[in-house]
Each structure stands twice: as C-alpha cells, then as structure tokens.
C-alpha cells in the first residue's frame, strides 16, 4: 500500500519467541490505525537483548504477520544494526551533562530511583555500572487517544532511568526513542503495559530534539491465570492456519465491529480498516482473552 498521508506507524516486537495472541492484538491495532489514516506501517525487530532472544523468532514473526495479511512498508529495521546511532545519542546526552554512571544493585532499589549516584565522582563508581539519565521536576502530559489525558511528575514518579545497562547493552528506552526518530514515527499504537515507558520516551526525545509521536495504548491481554500473556507465562503462539479466527478474535477484543464473513484475510482486513474506530477500544489497561 502506498501511504498518502504523513502518518507513519510501526510494530516493534522483541524476538524472544513467536507472536502470541497479545502481541497479535498490538500488531493488528497499529496496522489498522495506520491504514485507516492512509499512512505507512513499518516493522522493526527489537533484537537488542541477545541473552533473551531466539535465533528463529524473527523469521517466525515475519511468517506469522504475513499469514495474517499484515504486510508492512519498506525494509525491516533490526535494532542490532543501529548500535552506532545509539552510541551517538548517548554521547550527545553526555555533552549535555544529562547522564551519570550508576553502580547501584537493582534488587536493593525502590520503584523510583532516589538519585543515589547522582553526585558521585566517576572514580567512585564501581565497574560494571549502568548509565542513568537525569530527570527534572517537570511534569510530562499527553492525551492518549485511547486512555485519555495522562500526567506524570518526572522526579517523584519516574526518577532517573537507565539508558545503558550494566552489561553495556543499550537500554530499551534509548533505543526506541532513537529508532522512532530515525524512522520518523508519528504515531505509536502499542499495549498498555508500555504506558509507563511513555513519559521516559517523551522526556528523552525532547532532550535529543526529536519529534514526539502521538500515543495510543490498547489493553493488554490476560491469560487464564490473570497474568499478561507472554513467553514467561508460556503463552501459546498464534497458529497461522487459524488466521481468520485469530483476526476476528483480536478485532472483538479491540471492541471493533464484527467483520463480514469471509475466508480471505485481505477482505477481512479491508473491512476492518473501513470500520476502524479508536473510540470503541476498551479503555482498560488489561482485559482477559476472549474464549
């Protein structure tokens, strides 16, 4: 599909395993929102954490998306090819005196980092160490197209957050912001489990003078145990041979008008695009998977 608007969306799975129903819901929501707005829909593989990744996952994810009629625009961006860009962004933050080394033990820390290492001299910090971004007293506000107005007080609710990990891998927050800027992403549609990442990413994008996207957070899918569907909770991969059923269940989960009866993914998705209604998406952060 050729985009006819300035809208650029993306789906950015981590290759820790194949797509399960929860990740398919996020993919469908971002796809439909982009297509409804005559925009581009990009695919990014966030392969930035080798210890957690599966070598077969990228190929499986690509196969699953294609089987469900979710075709992206342009080339796939792999985060593993972006390391130089992340290093340059971190260097820019250093020049702005916005980062500092931190050797705190994570399990001993409260939910909001108290700034323990803020005033330590570099030689006082042990190795290995993480690098944290300084936050200020400002409040981050945004109007989520699904959840409505959101507000966070940076220092009190977020705290200085990590942009490079102790194992020297670049942190998710930094990589996502740099890649969204690189790909000129205008709209981010994703699961509500990432809502808490939004103020971090908005703040960081501002410091790097990048355009801040519009955000839409859809409910995450809960399994029978009440936990979020994930590889850690042994969520089953979506089966490609059940593509029509999977799409219908995902649209139902997202509160959309039931599609016309068809056995063709393209016809089903064309109908879903025509009827896509963001206001119909449930405003809850999480919902159980439909039977």
Buried (B, 14 or more C-beta within 10 A) or exposed (E): EEBEEEBBBBBBBBBBBBBBBBBBBBBBBBBBBBBBBBBBBBBBBBBBBEEEBBEEBBEBBBEBBBBBBBBBBEEEBBBEEBEEBBBEBBEBBEEEEBBBBBBBEEEEEEEBBEBBBEEBEEEEBEEEBBBBBBBEEEEBEBEBBBBEEBEBEBBEBBBBBBBBBBEEBBBBBBBBBBBBBBBEBBBBBBBBBBBEBBBBBBBBBBBBEBEBBBBBBBBBBBBEEEBBBBBEBEBEBBEBEEBBEBBBBBBEBBBBBEBEEBEEBEBBBBBBBEBBEBEEBEBEBBBEBEE
